[in-house]
Amino acid sequence: MIRRLATLINRFIRQYWGLLALVVALQVVATIMALYLPTLNARIIDEGVVVGDTNYIWRTGGVMLMLALVQGAGQVGAVYFGARAAMLFGRDVRGALFDRTLAFSSREMNHFGAPSLITRTTNDVQQVQMLVLMTCIMLVSAPITMVGGVIMALREDAGLSWTILVAVVVLGAGVVVLISKMGPLYAVMQKRIDNLNRVLREQITGIRVVRAFVREAHESRRFGTANTELVDTATTVGRLMAILFPFVGLVLNVSTVGVMWFGAQRVDSGDIQIGQLTAFLAYLMQILISVMMTTMLLVMAPRAAVCADRIMEVLDTDSSVLPPTSPTSPAHRRGTVVYDDVSFSYPGAEQPVLKHISFELHPGRTTAVIGSTGSGKTTLVSLLPRLFDATGGRVLVDGVDVRDMDPDELWDRVAIVPQKPYLFTGTVASNLRYGNPEASDEELWETLRAAQAKDFVEERDGQLESAISQGGTNVSGGQRQRLAIARALATKAEVLIFDDSFSALDVATDARLRAALVPRVADKAVFVVAQRVTTIRNADKILVLEDGEIVGRGTHDELLVGCETYKEIVESQLSAEEAAA
């Protein structure tokens, strides 16, 4: 994990080497000044205070003041530029994660899960970003301080050097033991943060279902369990942290007492002067504080390494739907679609979801798909906009395999109304313009009229500029579905996909909407997935899907005669009189 942490930092920090070089230079200057100050203080004591030379005290004190100002300026500059580099690093990593997530197909999204991807983009990046910040602030100065402090301390008195060795060894050994126990706990903690996010997200999204089934107490217990698991892990880490810093403080204080004890004997014997002992003690403090600073980084490193591993897992995962290296563009924009012997299997599945599917979509014609739940209808339509890629056969748009087309061009030609319509935070207008930013207000009202959404939008305060909350939760399911249909109609796509997009509409609204769609889609290829026979009975061609295979195709009347599966579906929904109508 440490290697992947280093890889992540190197990948995104390399472009800021200029800032890092400036941070190092400022830290070096500040550290040198800090190392020289105890020596000057010792001279003031031994050559100024002891002999009563006031002028020497003033001169050396003035030099110390100048060095202290330079040291302070260097540290302020190092912290500022270090923080800037760390924040830019965090921004770039979040951007890379977001871009990679947008490129994922449904397969990768299902593999990671939305809660985990959110945690990785926020909390995980923050942990690594904080490590980069602390490294810029501390890690550069810490080794310089340790090495320089040892050298300067030995210059003052080599006889007390053993105290430095003992203090550093004891401090280092204790820190290593504690940190080795923290590493695995951080991995568990991040997973439990994922779990807490997942539970919370489910409960917020499904709050209506929770209330409808009076499951508030159950969900409270479920959240409490996830919360307690996280608290227990964090508490265990906190206990180790609670041991760590008192331990560091104990070593610092015992070392100070040891130096004063043995140093006093050397002063008494005349081996060193009081100023030298004072300087040696100051250098010991600087050395141990630098060790403590390094300790803080070492404490952060295991968690940052776990987070980096999770981030790299996302960045190193390629989408199963890859853009072509040399994209091919169709010669014409007609909207003709061909499914040529298409099959699809999910990874690890024993049986394919779709088996040898072949049919065509043509401009000005409506092709519908109907079948029982789990027959593969949604998977079938998902292959056209490349939400998945077919594992067998081809899907062609205007004669070009969708896998050979530039994704942006493909998505410009195909508009989809998903099975679960989703609206974004904003306004009615911003949602309708999602696929066509140039659409005028007049065009938006036309699409709303066709989608049977004009009336309820006019009744809202602000009309087109009325607010839409996240997910469209401030409108009903039917209104949300009609707005999603209007959004698709506002695009300039030649192919329109309606994936069970009329399920939340009553029969009368469904009929009015389908009638209003006829002139709007006269020059477009329309692909409809539906559960209700009334929605598709007037389609030019109906495909009957069962267990991933087409078991019937034709018009409503033809299928009533020639397809037993379709006849059973019709009889389960319509009366005999309605079926014959």
N, C-alpha and C positions, 0 to 999 in steps of 0.2 A: 504493500500500500504506500510506503514511503516513496518508492520509485515512481508510482503513478502520481503522487503529490508533486514530486519534482518535475515530472513530465508536464503536468497541467500548468504549474507556475511558469515553467520555461516557455511553454507554447504561447502564453498570453502576456507575459511580462517583457518578452524580448524586445518588443517595439518601444519600450520605455527605458531602454538602457541609458539614454541621456539623463533622465531624471534620477535613475539609480546611481549613476556615476557622480552626480551632484550631491546626492544624499551621502554617499561614501566619503566624498571629499570634505563635506561639512562635518560629518561625524569624526573623521580623523583629526581635523583641526580642533574640534571641541574636546576630544578625548586627550589630545596632547596637552592642551591648556589645563585640563583637570588634573592630569598626572604631574604637572610641574608645580601646581599650587602648594601641595604639602611640603615640597622641598624648600620653597621660598618661606613658608610658614616656620619651618625648622630653623632657617637662618635668622629670621627675625627673633626667635626665642634665644638661640645660642649666641648670635653676634650682635643683637640689638638689646633685648630685654636684660640678659644676664650682665652685660658690660655697661648698660645704661646709655647706649648710643641712640639717641632719639632721632637724629637725622637719618640714620640707617633704617630705622623702623618706618619713617615716613616714605623714604625712597622705595624701599622694598614693598611697603604696603601699596604705594601707588602702582607699582608694576603688577602686583597681585590683582588690584582693581581692574586694570586694563585687561589682564588675562581673563578675569572672570567675565567681563563684558564680551570679549571675543568668544569665550566658551558659551555664554548664554545665546548670543546671536547665532552661533553655529548649530546649537541644539534646536533653536526655534526654526531655523531654516531647514534642518534635516527632518524635523517632524512634519513641517508643512509639505515639503516636496515628497516625503515618504508617504504621507496620507494621500496626496494627489495621485501618486503612482498606484497605490493600493485601491483607491476608488475607481480609477480607470480600468484596472485589472478586473475588479468585480463587475463593472459595467460590461466589459467585453465578454466575460464568461457567461453572464446572464443572457446577453445577446446571442451568443453561440448556442446556448441551450435552447433558447426560444426558436431560433432558426431551425435547429435540428428537429425539434418537436413538430414544427409546422411541416417538415418534410416527411415525417413518419406516416406510414399507412395505418389503417385501422389495426393491423396485426401488431405493430410495435406499440401503438397506444394501449391496446388491451394487455400487452405484456407488462409494461411498466405501471400503468394505471395513473389516472389523473392526480390523485393525492400525492403519490410518490414524486411525480414530475414537478408538482408545485413545491414540495419540500426541497427537492434538489435544486430548483431554480432560485429559491429564496434562502432558507436556513443553511443549506449546505454551502452555497456560494458565500454566504456571510461568514461562515466559520473559516473558510480558506482565505477570504479577503482579510479577516482580522489577523490571521497568521502572517500574511504578507506585510500588513501594516506594522505589526510588532517586530517583525524581522527588520524592516527598514529603520525602525526607531531604536531597537535594542541590539540586534545580533551583530551589527557592524561594529558598534562601540565595545561590546562585551569582550570579544577576543583581544582587541587592542588594549583594553583596560587590564585584562588578566595578565597578558604578557608584559605590557609596559609596567604594570604595578609590581610584578615580581622583580623585574630588573631594577626599578627604582628602590624597592624595599631592600634588596640585596646591597645596593649602594649605601644605604643608610646603616645597615647592620646585618651581616651574613650570619651572625651567631643565632639570631632568632628565626632564621628561615624555615627551620623544622616546624614551627607553629603554623606557617602557611600551608606546608605540605599536609600536615595532619588535618587541618580544617577543611581543605579542599577535598581530600580523599573521603573523609567522613560525610561531608555534604553531598558529594557526587554519588557515593554508594547509596545513601538513603533516598536520594531523588530517583535513581535508576530503579530501585525496588518499587517505589510507589507508582512511578509512571508505567512500569510493566504491568501493573494491575489495572491501570486506568484504560489502556488501549482497548481490550475486549469490551469493556463496559460502554465505551463510546459507540462502538458498532451496534450494540444492543439498543442504546439510547436513540440513535437515528432511526432504526427500524420502528421503535415504539412511537416516535414522533410521526412517522408515516402512518402508523395504525390509528393514532389519535386523529390525524387529519382526515383519514378515510371515514372513520366513524362520524366525525363532526360534519363532514361534507354530505354524507348520506342523510343524516338527520335534518340538516338545514334544507337540502333539496327535497326530501320526502316528508316535510313537516305536515302537509295535508293528510297524507296517508297515516302518519303516526297519530294524528288527532282523530281521524275517521275511525280507526280501530282501537282508540283509547289505549295506546301503548306508550304513553308518556313515562310511566313508571319503569317499564321495561327498558326503554331507550336511555333513561337516566342511569339505570344500573349498568347498561352496556358502556355508556360514556364514562361512568365512574370507574369501571374495571380498566378501561384503556388509560384513563387519567392516572389511576393508582399505579399501574405498571410503569408508566413513565416516571412518576414521582419516586417510586422505589429505586429505580435505576439511577435517577439523578441524585437521590439521597445518598446512595452508596458512593457515587463519585464525589459528592460533597464531603462525605466523611474522610475520604482519602485526601481531599484538598485541605480539610480542616487539620489533618495531621501534618501535611506538607509544610505549610507556612510557619506554624509554631516550631517545627523541627528546624527550619532554616533560621528562624530567630534565635533558637537555643544555641545552634552552632555559632552564630555571630556573637552572641553574648559570652559564651564560654571562651571563644577565641580571644575576645577582648580582655577578659579577665586573665587568661593565660599569658598574653603578651605583656599586660601591666605587671603581673607577678614576676615573670622571669626577666622582663625588661628593667624593673626596678632594681633587681640584684645586679644587673650589668651597669646600670647608672651608678649604683653605690660603689661598685668596684672600679669605676672610671673607664670602662670599656666603651661606653657611648655617652652622649650628652642627652639632656632632657628633650631638646628640640628634635634630635634624631629619633628618640623613642616615640615622640608625638607623630613625626612623619611616618615612621614604620607602622604605627597603629592606623593612621589614615590610609596608608596603602593597603593594609590588610582589609580594612573596611571596603575599599574600592574593589579589591579582588573578590571578596565574598559577595558583595552586592552584584558584581558582574556575573558571578556564578548563579546568584538568585535570579537575575534577569534571564539568563540562559535557561534556568529551571522553568520560569514562566512560559518560555517558548516551547520547552520540551513537554510541558503539561498540555499546551494547546496543540502540539503536533499530532498526537494520536487521533484526536477527534477530527482535526483538519485532514489527516490522511484518510480516515474513513469517508469523510465527505468528498474528498477528491476522487476516491475510488468510485463512489456512486455517480459523481459528475462525469468521470471518464467513461463509465459504463454507457451513459447516454450518448456522449459525443462519439464513442467508438462503434455505436450501433448504426449500421447502415439501413436505410429504409429498404423494405422488400420491393418497393415501387421506385425504381431509379429512372431519372431522366436519360434519354438517349445521348450518346456522345456526339452523334451527327444527326440532329433531328430532321425529319422529312415533313414538308408542309403539303397538304392536299392542293391540287391545282384549282379546285373550285370549292365554294362554300354552298353546298346543297343541303347537307343534313342527312345524307344516306348512311345508314349504319348496318353493318353485317356482322352477325355472330356466326363464326365459321367453326363448327365442330368443337365448341367450347366446353371444357371441363374445369372443375375447380375442387381442390382438396385443402382443408386446413392442415397446418403442420401437426403431425402425429395422429391424424384421424385415420381410422381404419377404412372408412368408406368415403368416396368423394361426395361433395354436396351437390355438384352439378355434373351431369354425364352427357357428353356429346350433344350439346345444344346448338342448333342451327336455325336461324331465321333472319329476317331483314326488317329494318325500319325505313320508311320512305317519307319525304316531305309531303305535308298535306294529309297524312294518314295517321290514324291512331292505332297503336298496337297495345293490347292489354294483356296482363298476366294475372292469373288467378290460381289459387291452390290452397291446400290446407296449411296450417301453421307448421313451419319447419321444412317446407318443401323446397326452399332455396330461392324464393322470389326476390328478397332484398339483396342477397348475394349476387343474383343475376344482374340486377340493375347497377350494383356497385362496381361491376367490372368495366362499365362504359366510361365513367369519369376516373377510372384507375384508383378507386379507394382500395381495391385489391387488384392483383394481376392474375389473369387466367393461368392455371397450371397446365392447361392443354388447349390447343386450338388458338384462334385469333379473334379479336374484336376490331373491326375496321370502321373508320369514319371517313367517308368520301374516298374510299379506296386505300387508305393508309392505316396500318396497324397502330392502335393507340399507343403501343410501347415505343413506336418510332417517332411520335409527334412530340413537339415541345409541350410540356405540361401546361404552360400558360395559354398556348393556342388551343389546346384541347378543352381546357376549362372555359375558355371564351366561347367555344362552340356548344358547350353542354351546360344546361342549368338544371339543378336538381332541387326538388322540394322533399326533404328527408322525412322519414317515417315519424321522427320526433322533432317537430319544427323548433328552431331555437332563434330567439331574438336577442340582439345585443343592447347593452345599456346605451341610451341615446334618445332619439325621437323616432316617430313614425317615418319621417322623411329620411333620416340617416340610415334606417334599416332598409327601406325600399331602394335606396341608392347604393346599397352594398355591392351589388353586381354591376351597376351602371352609374358611376358618380356624375355623369353628365346629364342625367334625366331631368327634365324640367318639371315644375310643379303640375303643369297640365298633364304631362305624361303619367305622373304618379297618380293623379286622380283617375285617369283612364284605367290604369291597372287595378286600382282599388275598386272601381265600378265593375270591372270584369270579375274580380275575385269576390264580389258581394261583400266588400268591406267598407264601401264608401259611407254608408249610413252611420255605422258606429264610430267611424273616424270623425265625421262631421259633428257628432254629438260630444266629442271630447274637447276639453278646454285646450285651445291652441291648435286643434285639428292636426295638420301635418307636423306641426312642431310640438305636439303633445308628447310628454315623456313616456319612455318605455324603460322599465326596470330590467335588471339582469335576467336573462332567460325569458323575458316577457311575462313575468309572474304577475304583473298588474293588469293583464288582460285574460280573458277566458281561454280555454283550450281551443274552442272553435274560432275565436277571433285571432288567436295566435296562428292557427293553421291558415286562415285566409290571408293574413299579412305575409306569411311565408310564400304563399302562392303568388301574391301580388309582387313580391320581391323577385321571384323567378320570371314573371311576365315582364318586368321592367328591363330585363337584360336583352341583349341582341343575339342570344343563342339560337342556333338552328334546331337544336334538339332539346326537348323539355321532358324531364323525368319527374313523374308524380309517384312517389313511393308511399302508397297507402295514405295519400295526403288529404283524403276526404272523410276519414273515419270519424272525426269529431263534429261533422256537420249533420244536421237533421236532413231528412229525405227531401224536403221542399227546397232548402238552401242548396243542397247537393245538385238537385235538378236545375235550379236557376243558374248555378255556377257553371255547370257543364254546358248549358245552352249559351251562356255569355262567352265561354271559351272558344266556341266554334269559329267566329270570325277572327279572334286574336291569334289562333294557331293554324290558320288556313295554309300558311306556307312553311310550317314547321313539322318536324317529325316528333310525334308525341308517344311517350312510353309510359304506360300507366300500370301501377301495381295496386290491386284493390282486393278487399275481402267481400264487398257487397256486389252482387250481380247487377243491381240497378245502376251502379256507377259505370260499368263497362259494357252493358248489353248493346249499346250503339256503336261500339268500337269497330273499326274496319277489320281488325283481326284480333282474335282472342287466343292466347296460348294457355293451355291447361297444364300446370306443373304438378307432378306427384313424385316424391322421393328423388328429386333432382333431374327428372326426365320429363320431356314434353310428351304427354299422353293424348293430346288432342290440340288441334288448331283449326280455326275457321271463324265464321260469324256466329252470333248467338243462336240463330235458328239452325245453322248447320251442326253446331255442337250438341244441341238438344237432341238431334237425331242420331249423330254418329259418335258421341263420347259419353260413356256411361258415368265417368267421374264428374264431368261437368253437369250432367243431368242430376246427379245426386246433390251437388252443391246448390243447384237451382231449386230443387224440390225442398231442400232444407231451409231455404230463405223465402221463396215465393209460392204463392198458391198456383194451382194449375192454370187458372184463368190469366194470372199475371204473366206466367211463363209463356203462354201462347200469344200474349198481346204484342 
